[in-house]
Amino acid sequence: MTKKPDSGQGRQAREGHMSRTVISSMLRDARIRPTPQRVAIYEMLKGTTSHPKAETIYEAVKGDFPSLSLNTVYDTLQIFAEAGLIRKLAMKENASRYDGNAAPHGHFVCVRCGRVEDLRPSVDRELERINLLLKDRIDGRIIDSDYRFYGYCRECENETIRSDSKEDRRRHCSDHLNNT
């Protein structure tokens, strides 16, 4: 099978570096009017892997658009998600996070700090393999899948270990003092 040459627009989208002209063109292709606010919101999302909340996006963009409202940001994100340009991640805390990478992929969510990280591509490939194995066993047609793993990110895990160690030392010292 011959690999098609990569368009500059597709490569830029994957790499997260897109000019406002390219973004405007992508929005028009999706039948979305490319207002300066929409372009800025999309640009911000494509430039981060932090999976921000709408409020974070609003704070990042409002400096350039003082009349921008949080409601406009929510509406714009909904339009982008419905057009398949971004992924909306409904989270346990009843707040959505947004991902500029619209391709199916999994996430790791830290239950302590709330950080949302993309899984490694090798893990995503394994999950896709599992999807293919299971698709015939599911009554219905799968149109999307969303894998999320919950736990402690490295920083929070290290902090938990340090605080557990301190607590163990305190408990040991307290037990020792009480036994003397």
QUIDAJO-V877077 format. One record per pair of residues at least 6 apart in sequence whose C-alpha atoms are under 8 Angstrom apart, sorted by the first residue. I is the first residue (numbers start at 1). J is the second residue. Records with the same first field share a line. If there is no record, write none. Layout:
BEGIN
I = J + J
END
This chain:
BEGIN
9 = 18 + 22
12 = 18
13 = 46
14 = 101
16 = 46 + 47 + 48
17 = 46 + 47
18 = 43 + 46
20 = 39 + 40 + 43
23 = 34 + 39 + 42 + 43
24 = 34 + 39
25 = 34
27 = 33 + 34
28 = 34
30 = 83
37 = 61 + 65 + 68
38 = 76
40 = 61
41 = 57 + 61 + 73 + 76
42 = 100
44 = 57 + 60 + 61
45 = 51 + 52 + 57 + 98 + 99 + 100
46 = 99 + 100 + 101
47 = 100
48 = 100
49 = 99 + 100 + 117 + 118
50 = 99 + 115 + 116 + 117
51 = 97 + 98 + 99 + 100 + 116 + 117
52 = 97 + 98 + 99
53 = 95 + 96 + 97 + 98
54 = 70 + 73 + 74 + 77 + 96 + 97 + 98
55 = 70
57 = 73
58 = 68 + 69 + 70 + 73
62 = 68
77 = 86 + 98
80 = 86
81 = 87 + 88
84 = 102
85 = 100 + 101 + 102
86 = 98 + 99 + 100 + 101 + 102
87 = 98 + 99 + 100 + 101 + 102
88 = 96 + 97 + 98 + 99
89 = 96 + 97 + 98 + 99
90 = 96 + 97
91 = 97
104 = 144 + 145 + 146
105 = 118 + 119 + 124 + 146 + 147
106 = 118 + 119 + 124 + 146 + 147 + 148 + 149
107 = 116 + 117 + 118 + 119 + 147 + 148 + 149
108 = 116 + 117 + 118 + 119 + 148 + 149 + 150 + 151
109 = 115 + 116 + 117 + 148 + 149 + 150 + 151 + 152 + 153
110 = 116 + 150 + 151 + 152 + 153 + 156
111 = 150 + 151 + 152
112 = 151 + 152 + 156
113 = 156
115 = 153
135 = 141 + 142
END
